[in-house]
Amino acid sequence: MTIDHCPFSHHHILTLIFAHSHYSFLRAASSPEELAARAAQLGLKALCLVDHNGVYGAVRLQKACKQLGITPLIVGDDVLD
């Protein structure tokens, strides 16, 4: 997908933060709510949560982003052994 076809960019510079939350054991310490609040402080339009081996923070991120007017993007970083 190019930036011209990205539904939330509309010819603006697209800036995303790809972040792990505290649900990614030993990888991060911030809650989904803290990540969304920081993204809002930075003036970002979207925040991508990439938790390790699951989407455990998805509901909490979606609720926080909705309150702050940010587009939540949820990605599962699954490791298959």
N, C-alpha and C positions, 0 to 999 in steps of 0.2 A: 504494500500500500504506500502510495506517495503522499506527501503532505497535502497536495491538492485534493486528495480523495478522503482525507481524514475528517470524520464527521464533527469533531470538536475544535478543529484548528481554524478553518475558514480564512486561510491566507495569513494567519498570524504565526509567529515563530512558535513552534511546538516544543515545549519543554516538559519533560516527564522526570519524575524521581522514581527509580526502581528501588524499592526498599524491602528489607526483611523486617518483620515485627518480632516481638518477644516470643511469638509462637515458633520461631526458628531457633531451636535450642542451641545455645552457645554461638549464635551468629549475630544476635541483636538484642537490645534491651528495651526499645521503645514500643509502646502500645499502638495499635492502629489509630486510636484517637489522637495520640501525640503526633504521629506522623502526619495525619490529616491537618491538624492545627498548624504544624510547621509549614506544610505546603501552602496553606492559606496565607500565612504570614509572608511567605515568599512571593505571593501573587500567582501561584501556579494554577493552571486550569484543570490538571489531571494528576493523579497519583497512582502508581502501579505498585501493588503489594505482591511480592514474590516470596512467599514463605516456603521454606525447605520441606519437601515431602508432604505437602498438603496445602489446603486453602483455609486453614483454621481461623484466620482473622478476617475472613471475607465479609461476614455479616456486620461485624463491628466497624470495619472500614467503610462499608456502604452507608451505614447510618451516620457516621461522623462526616463523611463527604457530602451527604445530602444536606445536612445542617449548614455546611460551610460553602455550598455551591461549587463543589469540586467534582469532576468526573472520576469515579473510582474504576480502576482496571485491576482485575484479579487474575493472577497467573500462578499455576502450581509448578513448583520446581521439583519434580519427582526424579528420584534416582532409582534406577532398576538394576539390581545386582544379579 
